[in-house]
């Protein structure tokens, strides 16, 4: 089917390239969540727990190359690696445990 329509092949190729950019943006956001939370009282790798919970609930994920988001396993590892690489030893409070403190933290961001 794709071989008969070169325009369709170009569209599919462009879509796959754009998905890669979306995944890169998500990966960058995960990294900065750790960077911003590392010096606070909050768990710098707390986002990893979210993805682990989604997986435990049976979330179905398409192959990464077809998704706008990185694979959850990859996200968990990248988040945990970033926190370890920055030696984030501080906070162990989940954001949900201190909504007022988290609101103040968000207000302090650039």
Jmol script that loads the backbone (N, CA, C; Angstrom):
load data "model"
ATOM      1  N   UNK A   1       0.823  -1.201   0.000  1.00  0.00           N
ATOM      2  CA  UNK A   1       0.000   0.000   0.000  1.00  0.00           C
ATOM      3  C   UNK A   1       0.866   1.263   0.000  1.00  0.00           C
ATOM      4  N   UNK A   2       1.881   1.334   0.883  1.00  0.00           N
ATOM      5  CA  UNK A   2       2.736   2.520   0.930  1.00  0.00           C
ATOM      6  C   UNK A   2       3.573   2.668  -0.335  1.00  0.00           C
ATOM      7  N   UNK A   3       3.948   1.545  -0.944  1.00  0.00           N
ATOM      8  CA  UNK A   3       4.771   1.596  -2.142  1.00  0.00           C
ATOM      9  C   UNK A   3       4.070   2.243  -3.315  1.00  0.00           C
ATOM     10  N   UNK A   4       2.763   2.224  -3.337  1.00  0.00           N
ATOM     11  CA  UNK A   4       2.004   2.808  -4.432  1.00  0.00           C
ATOM     12  C   UNK A   4       1.779   4.298  -4.277  1.00  0.00           C
ATOM     13  N   UNK A   5       2.042   4.834  -3.117  1.00  0.00           N
ATOM     14  CA  UNK A   5       1.783   6.261  -2.866  1.00  0.00           C
ATOM     15  C   UNK A   5       2.983   6.870  -2.153  1.00  0.00           C
ATOM     16  N   UNK A   6       3.944   7.411  -2.910  1.00  0.00           N
ATOM     17  CA  UNK A   6       5.132   7.984  -2.274  1.00  0.00           C
ATOM     18  C   UNK A   6       4.795   9.135  -1.328  1.00  0.00           C
ATOM     19  N   UNK A   7       3.726   9.861  -1.601  1.00  0.00           N
ATOM     20  CA  UNK A   7       3.323  10.957  -0.713  1.00  0.00           C
ATOM     21  C   UNK A   7       2.931  10.439   0.657  1.00  0.00           C
ATOM     22  N   UNK A   8       2.264   9.297   0.700  1.00  0.00           N
ATOM     23  CA  UNK A   8       1.868   8.694   1.969  1.00  0.00           C
ATOM     24  C   UNK A   8       3.105   8.229   2.744  1.00  0.00           C
ATOM     25  N   UNK A   9       4.074   7.684   2.037  1.00  0.00           N
ATOM     26  CA  UNK A   9       5.312   7.251   2.671  1.00  0.00           C
ATOM     27  C   UNK A   9       6.033   8.445   3.304  1.00  0.00           C
ATOM     28  N   UNK A  10       6.044   9.562   2.619  1.00  0.00           N
ATOM     29  CA  UNK A  10       6.663  10.784   3.161  1.00  0.00           C
ATOM     30  C   UNK A  10       5.909  11.231   4.409  1.00  0.00           C
ATOM     31  N   UNK A  11       4.589  11.199   4.376  1.00  0.00           N
ATOM     32  CA  UNK A  11       3.792  11.606   5.538  1.00  0.00           C
ATOM     33  C   UNK A  11       4.070  10.708   6.740  1.00  0.00           C
ATOM     34  N   UNK A  12       4.118   9.401   6.515  1.00  0.00           N
ATOM     35  CA  UNK A  12       4.392   8.464   7.608  1.00  0.00           C
ATOM     36  C   UNK A  12       5.781   8.725   8.173  1.00  0.00           C
ATOM     37  N   UNK A  13       6.756   8.917   7.304  1.00  0.00           N
ATOM     38  CA  UNK A  13       8.130   9.189   7.750  1.00  0.00           C
ATOM     39  C   UNK A  13       8.197  10.463   8.578  1.00  0.00           C
ATOM     40  N   UNK A  14       7.542  11.510   8.120  1.00  0.00           N
ATOM     41  CA  UNK A  14       7.534  12.777   8.862  1.00  0.00           C
ATOM     42  C   UNK A  14       6.871  12.613  10.221  1.00  0.00           C
ATOM     43  N   UNK A  15       5.796  11.848  10.261  1.00  0.00           N
ATOM     44  CA  UNK A  15       5.101  11.609  11.529  1.00  0.00           C
ATOM     45  C   UNK A  15       6.004  10.899  12.521  1.00  0.00           C
ATOM     46  N   UNK A  16       6.732   9.890  12.063  1.00  0.00           N
ATOM     47  CA  UNK A  16       7.635   9.158  12.952  1.00  0.00           C
ATOM     48  C   UNK A  16       8.754  10.058  13.461  1.00  0.00           C
ATOM     49  N   UNK A  17       9.273  10.939  12.614  1.00  0.00           N
ATOM     50  CA  UNK A  17      10.308  11.886  13.046  1.00  0.00           C
ATOM     51  C   UNK A  17       9.742  12.828  14.104  1.00  0.00           C
ATOM     52  N   UNK A  18       8.517  13.310  13.900  1.00  0.00           N
ATOM     53  CA  UNK A  18       7.903  14.212  14.872  1.00  0.00           C
ATOM     54  C   UNK A  18       7.648  13.521  16.204  1.00  0.00           C
ATOM     55  N   UNK A  19       7.326  12.232  16.179  1.00  0.00           N
ATOM     56  CA  UNK A  19       7.153  11.496  17.427  1.00  0.00           C
ATOM     57  C   UNK A  19       8.452  11.475  18.217  1.00  0.00           C
ATOM     58  N   UNK A  20       9.566  11.352  17.524  1.00  0.00           N
ATOM     59  CA  UNK A  20      10.870  11.357  18.184  1.00  0.00           C
ATOM     60  C   UNK A  20      11.100  12.678  18.914  1.00  0.00           C
ATOM     61  N   UNK A  21      10.717  13.789  18.273  1.00  0.00           N
ATOM     62  CA  UNK A  21      10.861  15.092  18.937  1.00  0.00           C
ATOM     63  C   UNK A  21       9.984  15.165  20.178  1.00  0.00           C
ATOM     64  N   UNK A  22       8.765  14.637  20.106  1.00  0.00           N
ATOM     65  CA  UNK A  22       7.876  14.627  21.265  1.00  0.00           C
ATOM     66  C   UNK A  22       8.484  13.810  22.396  1.00  0.00           C
ATOM     67  N   UNK A  23       9.037  12.654  22.070  1.00  0.00           N
ATOM     68  CA  UNK A  23       9.680  11.818  23.096  1.00  0.00           C
ATOM     69  C   UNK A  23      10.871  12.540  23.709  1.00  0.00           C
ATOM     70  N   UNK A  24      11.648  13.221  22.875  1.00  0.00           N
ATOM     71  CA  UNK A  24      12.792  13.978  23.395  1.00  0.00           C
ATOM     72  C   UNK A  24      12.331  15.064  24.362  1.00  0.00           C
ATOM     73  N   UNK A  25      11.233  15.731  24.040  1.00  0.00           N
ATOM     74  CA  UNK A  25      10.699  16.767  24.927  1.00  0.00           C
ATOM     75  C   UNK A  25      10.247  16.172  26.257  1.00  0.00           C
ATOM     76  N   UNK A  26       9.600  15.018  26.209  1.00  0.00           N
ATOM     77  CA  UNK A  26       9.165  14.344  27.434  1.00  0.00           C
ATOM     78  C   UNK A  26      10.369  13.932  28.283  1.00  0.00           C
ATOM     79  N   UNK A  27      11.397  13.425  27.635  1.00  0.00           N
ATOM     80  CA  UNK A  27      12.613  13.016  28.343  1.00  0.00           C
ATOM     81  C   UNK A  27      13.266  14.220  29.011  1.00  0.00           C
ATOM     82  N   UNK A  28      13.306  15.336  28.297  1.00  0.00           N
ATOM     83  CA  UNK A  28      13.878  16.557  28.869  1.00  0.00           C
ATOM     84  C   UNK A  28      13.054  17.028  30.063  1.00  0.00           C
ATOM     85  N   UNK A  29      11.746  16.960  29.963  1.00  0.00           N
ATOM     86  CA  UNK A  29      10.884  17.371  31.076  1.00  0.00           C
ATOM     87  C   UNK A  29      11.140  16.494  32.304  1.00  0.00           C
ATOM     88  N   UNK A  30      11.284  15.189  32.093  1.00  0.00           N
ATOM     89  CA  UNK A  30      11.584  14.290  33.207  1.00  0.00           C
ATOM     90  C   UNK A  30      12.902  14.677  33.870  1.00  0.00           C
ATOM     91  N   UNK A  31      13.902  14.964  33.052  1.00  0.00           N
ATOM     92  CA  UNK A  31      15.219  15.341  33.572  1.00  0.00           C
ATOM     93  C   UNK A  31      15.117  16.604  34.428  1.00  0.00           C
ATOM     94  N   UNK A  32      14.407  17.603  33.918  1.00  0.00           N
ATOM     95  CA  UNK A  32      14.304  18.854  34.666  1.00  0.00           C
ATOM     96  C   UNK A  32      13.450  18.714  35.913  1.00  0.00           C
ATOM     97  N   UNK A  33      12.525  17.772  35.933  1.00  0.00           N
ATOM     98  CA  UNK A  33      11.769  17.555  37.169  1.00  0.00           C
ATOM     99  C   UNK A  33      12.715  17.108  38.275  1.00  0.00           C
ATOM    100  N   UNK A  34      13.691  16.273  37.931  1.00  0.00           N
ATOM    101  CA  UNK A  34      14.680  15.823  38.920  1.00  0.00           C
ATOM    102  C   UNK A  34      15.592  16.978  39.318  1.00  0.00           C
ATOM    103  N   UNK A  35      16.065  17.724  38.339  1.00  0.00           N
ATOM    104  CA  UNK A  35      16.979  18.838  38.619  1.00  0.00           C
ATOM    105  C   UNK A  35      16.331  19.858  39.552  1.00  0.00           C
ATOM    106  N   UNK A  36      15.078  20.215  39.273  1.00  0.00           N
ATOM    107  CA  UNK A  36      14.402  21.210  40.095  1.00  0.00           C
ATOM    108  C   UNK A  36      14.062  20.684  41.489  1.00  0.00           C
ATOM    109  N   UNK A  37      13.710  19.399  41.581  1.00  0.00           N
ATOM    110  CA  UNK A  37      13.306  18.856  42.877  1.00  0.00           C
ATOM    111  C   UNK A  37      14.476  18.400  43.739  1.00  0.00           C
ATOM    112  N   UNK A  38      15.625  18.166  43.150  1.00  0.00           N
ATOM    113  CA  UNK A  38      16.771  17.628  43.877  1.00  0.00           C
ATOM    114  C   UNK A  38      17.113  18.422  45.145  1.00  0.00           C
ATOM    115  N   UNK A  39      17.196  19.738  45.096  1.00  0.00           N
ATOM    116  CA  UNK A  39      17.587  20.462  46.311  1.00  0.00           C
ATOM    117  C   UNK A  39      16.418  20.755  47.270  1.00  0.00           C
ATOM    118  N   UNK A  40      15.251  20.186  47.015  1.00  0.00           N
ATOM    119  CA  UNK A  40      14.085  20.465  47.863  1.00  0.00           C
ATOM    120  C   UNK A  40      13.813  19.306  48.811  1.00  0.00           C
ATOM    121  N   UNK A  41      12.762  19.466  49.597  1.00  0.00           N
ATOM    122  CA  UNK A  41      12.351  18.400  50.517  1.00  0.00           C
ATOM    123  C   UNK A  41      11.524  17.322  49.820  1.00  0.00           C
ATOM    124  N   UNK A  42      11.232  17.533  48.531  1.00  0.00           N
ATOM    125  CA  UNK A  42      10.412  16.579  47.793  1.00  0.00           C
ATOM    126  C   UNK A  42      11.272  15.506  47.145  1.00  0.00           C
ATOM    127  N   UNK A  43      10.670  14.344  46.897  1.00  0.00           N
ATOM    128  CA  UNK A  43      11.380  13.242  46.229  1.00  0.00           C
ATOM    129  C   UNK A  43      11.741  13.668  44.814  1.00  0.00           C
ATOM    130  N   UNK A  44      13.016  13.740  44.532  1.00  0.00           N
ATOM    131  CA  UNK A  44      13.450  14.197  43.215  1.00  0.00           C
ATOM    132  C   UNK A  44      13.109  13.185  42.124  1.00  0.00           C
ATOM    133  N   UNK A  45      13.003  11.917  42.492  1.00  0.00           N
ATOM    134  CA  UNK A  45      12.655  10.895  41.507  1.00  0.00           C
ATOM    135  C   UNK A  45      11.209  10.420  41.677  1.00  0.00           C
ATOM    136  N   UNK A  46      10.396  11.262  42.252  1.00  0.00           N
ATOM    137  CA  UNK A  46       8.999  10.905  42.494  1.00  0.00           C
ATOM    138  C   UNK A  46       8.219  10.568  41.240  1.00  0.00           C
ATOM    139  N   UNK A  47       8.587  11.163  40.116  1.00  0.00           N
ATOM    140  CA  UNK A  47       7.875  10.875  38.869  1.00  0.00           C
ATOM    141  C   UNK A  47       8.035   9.413  38.476  1.00  0.00           C
ATOM    142  N   UNK A  48       9.140   8.798  38.851  1.00  0.00           N
ATOM    143  CA  UNK A  48       9.352   7.387  38.524  1.00  0.00           C
ATOM    144  C   UNK A  48       8.259   6.532  39.166  1.00  0.00           C
ATOM    145  N   UNK A  49       7.863   6.876  40.377  1.00  0.00           N
ATOM    146  CA  UNK A  49       6.809   6.113  41.063  1.00  0.00           C
ATOM    147  C   UNK A  49       5.488   6.191  40.297  1.00  0.00           C
ATOM    148  N   UNK A  50       5.223   7.335  39.681  1.00  0.00           N
ATOM    149  CA  UNK A  50       4.005   7.481  38.872  1.00  0.00           C
ATOM    150  C   UNK A  50       4.011   6.474  37.728  1.00  0.00           C
ATOM    151  N   UNK A  51       5.128   6.391  37.012  1.00  0.00           N
ATOM    152  CA  UNK A  51       5.197   5.482  35.873  1.00  0.00           C
ATOM    153  C   UNK A  51       5.173   4.024  36.319  1.00  0.00           C
ATOM    154  N   UNK A  52       5.773   3.733  37.473  1.00  0.00           N
ATOM    155  CA  UNK A  52       5.716   2.378  38.006  1.00  0.00           C
ATOM    156  C   UNK A  52       4.277   2.007  38.370  1.00  0.00           C
ATOM    157  N   UNK A  53       3.554   2.961  38.932  1.00  0.00           N
ATOM    158  CA  UNK A  53       2.158   2.695  39.297  1.00  0.00           C
ATOM    159  C   UNK A  53       1.311   2.453  38.046  1.00  0.00           C
ATOM    160  N   UNK A  54       1.533   3.268  37.015  1.00  0.00           N
ATOM    161  CA  UNK A  54       0.793   3.067  35.766  1.00  0.00           C
ATOM    162  C   UNK A  54       1.039   1.672  35.208  1.00  0.00           C
ATOM    163  N   UNK A  55       2.267   1.224  35.270  1.00  0.00           N
ATOM    164  CA  UNK A  55       2.591  -0.109  34.773  1.00  0.00           C
ATOM    165  C   UNK A  55       1.933  -1.189  35.622  1.00  0.00           C
ATOM    166  N   UNK A  56       1.916  -0.994  36.931  1.00  0.00           N
ATOM    167  CA  UNK A  56       1.316  -1.996  37.812  1.00  0.00           C
ATOM    168  C   UNK A  56      -0.200  -2.085  37.611  1.00  0.00           C
ATOM    169  N   UNK A  57      -0.794  -1.001  37.110  1.00  0.00           N
ATOM    170  CA  UNK A  57      -2.233  -1.003  36.842  1.00  0.00           C
ATOM    171  C   UNK A  57      -2.557  -1.601  35.473  1.00  0.00           C
ATOM    172  N   UNK A  58      -1.505  -2.032  34.773  1.00  0.00           N
ATOM    173  CA  UNK A  58      -1.712  -2.698  33.493  1.00  0.00           C
ATOM    174  C   UNK A  58      -1.808  -1.768  32.309  1.00  0.00           C
ATOM    175  N   UNK A  59      -1.211  -0.605  32.415  1.00  0.00           N
ATOM    176  CA  UNK A  59      -1.210   0.333  31.297  1.00  0.00           C
ATOM    177  C   UNK A  59      -0.576  -0.321  30.077  1.00  0.00           C
ATOM    178  N   UNK A  60      -1.261  -0.211  28.933  1.00  0.00           N
ATOM    179  CA  UNK A  60      -0.759  -0.776  27.687  1.00  0.00           C
ATOM    180  C   UNK A  60      -0.066   0.330  26.903  1.00  0.00           C
ATOM    181  N   UNK A  61       1.129   0.043  26.442  1.00  0.00           N
ATOM    182  CA  UNK A  61       1.907   1.047  25.717  1.00  0.00           C
ATOM    183  C   UNK A  61       2.263   0.534  24.331  1.00  0.00           C
ATOM    184  N   UNK A  62       2.117   1.395  23.330  1.00  0.00           N
ATOM    185  CA  UNK A  62       2.560   0.989  21.992  1.00  0.00           C
ATOM    186  C   UNK A  62       4.082   0.943  21.960  1.00  0.00           C
ATOM    187  N   UNK A  63       4.655   0.359  20.918  1.00  0.00           N
ATOM    188  CA  UNK A  63       6.112   0.410  20.794  1.00  0.00           C
ATOM    189  C   UNK A  63       6.575   1.863  20.830  1.00  0.00           C
ATOM    190  N   UNK A  64       7.720   2.104  21.456  1.00  0.00           N
ATOM    191  CA  UNK A  64       8.176   3.489  21.663  1.00  0.00           C
ATOM    192  C   UNK A  64       8.255   4.269  20.363  1.00  0.00           C
ATOM    193  N   UNK A  65       8.680   3.640  19.268  1.00  0.00           N
ATOM    194  CA  UNK A  65       8.834   4.398  18.024  1.00  0.00           C
ATOM    195  C   UNK A  65       7.503   4.886  17.470  1.00  0.00           C
ATOM    196  N   UNK A  66       6.388   4.361  17.978  1.00  0.00           N
ATOM    197  CA  UNK A  66       5.063   4.816  17.543  1.00  0.00           C
ATOM    198  C   UNK A  66       4.392   5.721  18.573  1.00  0.00           C
ATOM    199  N   UNK A  67       5.080   6.067  19.614  1.00  0.00           N
ATOM    200  CA  UNK A  67       4.486   6.816  20.710  1.00  0.00           C
ATOM    201  C   UNK A  67       5.063   8.226  20.811  1.00  0.00           C
ATOM    202  N   UNK A  68       4.241   9.137  21.352  1.00  0.00           N
ATOM    203  CA  UNK A  68       4.725  10.496  21.627  1.00  0.00           C
ATOM    204  C   UNK A  68       5.506  10.536  22.932  1.00  0.00           C
ATOM    205  N   UNK A  69       5.440   9.468  23.720  1.00  0.00           N
ATOM    206  CA  UNK A  69       6.103   9.425  25.019  1.00  0.00           C
ATOM    207  C   UNK A  69       7.131   8.306  25.050  1.00  0.00           C
ATOM    208  N   UNK A  70       8.201   8.498  25.814  1.00  0.00           N
ATOM    209  CA  UNK A  70       9.165   7.413  25.984  1.00  0.00           C
ATOM    210  C   UNK A  70       8.505   6.223  26.688  1.00  0.00           C
ATOM    211  N   UNK A  71       9.055   5.056  26.500  1.00  0.00           N
ATOM    212  CA  UNK A  71       8.574   3.865  27.180  1.00  0.00           C
ATOM    213  C   UNK A  71       8.663   4.085  28.685  1.00  0.00           C
ATOM    214  N   UNK A  72       7.622   3.720  29.461  1.00  0.00           N
ATOM    215  CA  UNK A  72       7.661   3.949  30.912  1.00  0.00           C
ATOM    216  C   UNK A  72       8.863   3.316  31.605  1.00  0.00           C
ATOM    217  N   UNK A  73       9.271   2.113  31.168  1.00  0.00           N
ATOM    218  CA  UNK A  73      10.466   1.498  31.778  1.00  0.00           C
ATOM    219  C   UNK A  73      11.687   2.383  31.579  1.00  0.00           C
ATOM    220  N   UNK A  74      11.817   2.922  30.369  1.00  0.00           N
ATOM    221  CA  UNK A  74      12.942   3.803  30.077  1.00  0.00           C
ATOM    222  C   UNK A  74      12.861   5.082  30.901  1.00  0.00           C
ATOM    223  N   UNK A  75      11.640   5.592  31.097  1.00  0.00           N
ATOM    224  CA  UNK A  75      11.481   6.823  31.878  1.00  0.00           C
ATOM    225  C   UNK A  75      11.865   6.599  33.328  1.00  0.00           C
ATOM    226  N   UNK A  76      11.417   5.487  33.898  1.00  0.00           N
ATOM    227  CA  UNK A  76      11.747   5.184  35.298  1.00  0.00           C
ATOM    228  C   UNK A  76      13.255   5.124  35.461  1.00  0.00           C
ATOM    229  N   UNK A  77      13.924   4.394  34.597  1.00  0.00           N
ATOM    230  CA  UNK A  77      15.384   4.256  34.693  1.00  0.00           C
ATOM    231  C   UNK A  77      16.069   5.606  34.517  1.00  0.00           C
ATOM    232  N   UNK A  78      15.649   6.387  33.530  1.00  0.00           N
ATOM    233  CA  UNK A  78      16.280   7.691  33.275  1.00  0.00           C
ATOM    234  C   UNK A  78      16.083   8.630  34.465  1.00  0.00           C
ATOM    235  N   UNK A  79      14.903   8.638  35.042  1.00  0.00           N
ATOM    236  CA  UNK A  79      14.622   9.506  36.198  1.00  0.00           C
ATOM    237  C   UNK A  79      15.475   9.079  37.392  1.00  0.00           C
ATOM    238  N   UNK A  80      15.502   7.787  37.660  1.00  0.00           N
ATOM    239  CA  UNK A  80      16.303   7.292  38.783  1.00  0.00           C
ATOM    240  C   UNK A  80      17.792   7.528  38.553  1.00  0.00           C
ATOM    241  N   UNK A  81      18.254   7.331  37.317  1.00  0.00           N
ATOM    242  CA  UNK A  81      19.666   7.583  37.002  1.00  0.00           C
ATOM    243  C   UNK A  81      20.025   9.057  37.170  1.00  0.00           C
ATOM    244  N   UNK A  82      19.127   9.947  36.747  1.00  0.00           N
ATOM    245  CA  UNK A  82      19.377  11.386  36.887  1.00  0.00           C
ATOM    246  C   UNK A  82      19.491  11.757  38.363  1.00  0.00           C
ATOM    247  N   UNK A  83      18.585  11.245  39.184  1.00  0.00           N
ATOM    248  CA  UNK A  83      18.624  11.538  40.620  1.00  0.00           C
ATOM    249  C   UNK A  83      19.906  10.994  41.248  1.00  0.00           C
ATOM    250  N   UNK A  84      20.312   9.800  40.858  1.00  0.00           N
ATOM    251  CA  UNK A  84      21.548   9.221  41.385  1.00  0.00           C
ATOM    252  C   UNK A  84      22.763  10.018  40.908  1.00  0.00           C
ATOM    253  N   UNK A  85      22.748  10.419  39.642  1.00  0.00           N
ATOM    254  CA  UNK A  85      23.862  11.178  39.087  1.00  0.00           C
ATOM    255  C   UNK A  85      24.039  12.540  39.747  1.00  0.00           C
ATOM    256  N   UNK A  86      22.949  13.109  40.217  1.00  0.00           N
ATOM    257  CA  UNK A  86      23.014  14.408  40.895  1.00  0.00           C
ATOM    258  C   UNK A  86      23.178  14.252  42.407  1.00  0.00           C
ATOM    259  N   UNK A  87      23.292  13.013  42.857  1.00  0.00           N
ATOM    260  CA  UNK A  87      23.404  12.717  44.291  1.00  0.00           C
ATOM    261  C   UNK A  87      22.267  13.332  45.094  1.00  0.00           C
ATOM    262  N   UNK A  88      21.066  13.216  44.574  1.00  0.00           N
ATOM    263  CA  UNK A  88      19.896  13.744  45.277  1.00  0.00           C
ATOM    264  C   UNK A  88      19.594  12.852  46.468  1.00  0.00           C
ATOM    265  N   UNK A  89      19.920  13.327  47.631  1.00  0.00           N
ATOM    266  CA  UNK A  89      19.690  12.536  48.828  1.00  0.00           C
ATOM    267  C   UNK A  89      18.645  13.185  49.724  1.00  0.00           C
ATOM    268  N   UNK A  90      18.268  14.385  49.363  1.00  0.00           N
ATOM    269  CA  UNK A  90      17.382  15.187  50.203  1.00  0.00           C
ATOM    270  C   UNK A  90      16.018  14.611  50.449  1.00  0.00           C
ATOM    271  N   UNK A  91      15.052  15.227  49.849  1.00  0.00           N
ATOM    272  CA  UNK A  91      13.672  14.984  50.206  1.00  0.00           C
ATOM    273  C   UNK A  91      13.161  13.581  50.000  1.00  0.00           C
ATOM    274  N   UNK A  92      12.234  13.242  50.844  1.00  0.00           N
ATOM    275  CA  UNK A  92      11.534  11.986  50.699  1.00  0.00           C
ATOM    276  C   UNK A  92      10.027  12.193  50.803  1.00  0.00           C
ATOM    277  N   UNK A  93       9.613  13.447  50.686  1.00  0.00           N
ATOM    278  CA  UNK A  93       8.193  13.785  50.783  1.00  0.00           C
ATOM    279  C   UNK A  93       7.590  13.744  49.388  1.00  0.00           C
ATOM    280  N   UNK A  94       6.492  13.038  49.253  1.00  0.00           N
ATOM    281  CA  UNK A  94       5.756  13.057  47.991  1.00  0.00           C
ATOM    282  C   UNK A  94       5.025  14.395  47.895  1.00  0.00           C
ATOM    283  N   UNK A  95       4.920  14.913  46.705  1.00  0.00           N
ATOM    284  CA  UNK A  95       4.253  16.201  46.486  1.00  0.00           C
ATOM    285  C   UNK A  95       2.849  16.175  47.072  1.00  0.00           C
ATOM    286  N   UNK A  96       2.148  15.055  46.931  1.00  0.00           N
ATOM    287  CA  UNK A  96       0.771  14.954  47.415  1.00  0.00           C
ATOM    288  C   UNK A  96       0.671  15.091  48.931  1.00  0.00           C
ATOM    289  N   UNK A  97       1.783  14.937  49.639  1.00  0.00           N
ATOM    290  CA  UNK A  97       1.781  15.036  51.099  1.00  0.00           C
ATOM    291  C   UNK A  97       1.916  16.473  51.590  1.00  0.00           C
ATOM    292  N   UNK A  98       2.303  17.403  50.739  1.00  0.00           N
ATOM    293  CA  UNK A  98       2.531  18.789  51.149  1.00  0.00           C
ATOM    294  C   UNK A  98       2.116  19.731  50.020  1.00  0.00           C
ATOM    295  N   UNK A  99       0.822  19.849  49.820  1.00  0.00           N
ATOM    296  CA  UNK A  99       0.316  20.649  48.701  1.00  0.00           C
ATOM    297  C   UNK A  99       0.681  22.131  48.841  1.00  0.00           C
ATOM    298  N   UNK A 100       0.644  22.669  50.049  1.00  0.00           N
ATOM    299  CA  UNK A 100       1.005  24.081  50.235  1.00  0.00           C
ATOM    300  C   UNK A 100       2.485  24.320  49.946  1.00  0.00           C
ATOM    301  N   UNK A 101       3.334  23.421  50.441  1.00  0.00           N
ATOM    302  CA  UNK A 101       4.771  23.543  50.183  1.00  0.00           C
ATOM    303  C   UNK A 101       5.075  23.409  48.703  1.00  0.00           C
ATOM    304  N   UNK A 102       4.349  22.527  48.032  1.00  0.00           N
ATOM    305  CA  UNK A 102       4.575  22.351  46.602  1.00  0.00           C
ATOM    306  C   UNK A 102       4.105  23.583  45.827  1.00  0.00           C
ATOM    307  N   UNK A 103       3.013  24.186  46.244  1.00  0.00           N
ATOM    308  CA  UNK A 103       2.529  25.405  45.580  1.00  0.00           C
ATOM    309  C   UNK A 103       3.577  26.519  45.707  1.00  0.00           C
ATOM    310  N   UNK A 104       4.191  26.621  46.879  1.00  0.00           N
ATOM    311  CA  UNK A 104       5.239  27.636  47.085  1.00  0.00           C
ATOM    312  C   UNK A 104       6.452  27.316  46.218  1.00  0.00           C
ATOM    313  N   UNK A 105       6.794  26.036  46.115  1.00  0.00           N
ATOM    314  CA  UNK A 105       7.922  25.633  45.265  1.00  0.00           C
ATOM    315  C   UNK A 105       7.641  25.995  43.806  1.00  0.00           C
ATOM    316  N   UNK A 106       6.460  25.692  43.301  1.00  0.00           N
ATOM    317  CA  UNK A 106       6.120  26.006  41.924  1.00  0.00           C
ATOM    318  C   UNK A 106       6.204  27.506  41.675  1.00  0.00           C
ATOM    319  N   UNK A 107       5.746  28.296  42.628  1.00  0.00           N
ATOM    320  CA  UNK A 107       5.783  29.753  42.484  1.00  0.00           C
ATOM    321  C   UNK A 107       7.224  30.274  42.427  1.00  0.00           C
ATOM    322  N   UNK A 108       8.170  29.518  42.982  1.00  0.00           N
ATOM    323  CA  UNK A 108       9.569  29.978  42.993  1.00  0.00           C
ATOM    324  C   UNK A 108      10.313  29.665  41.705  1.00  0.00           C
ATOM    325  N   UNK A 109       9.729  28.852  40.827  1.00  0.00           N
ATOM    326  CA  UNK A 109      10.413  28.462  39.581  1.00  0.00           C
ATOM    327  C   UNK A 109      10.439  29.610  38.590  1.00  0.00           C
ATOM    328  N   UNK A 110      11.493  29.620  37.751  1.00  0.00           N
ATOM    329  CA  UNK A 110      11.589  30.687  36.741  1.00  0.00           C
ATOM    330  C   UNK A 110      10.501  30.576  35.681  1.00  0.00           C
TER     331      UNK A 110
END
end "model"
wireframe off; spacefill off
backbone 0.3
color backbone group
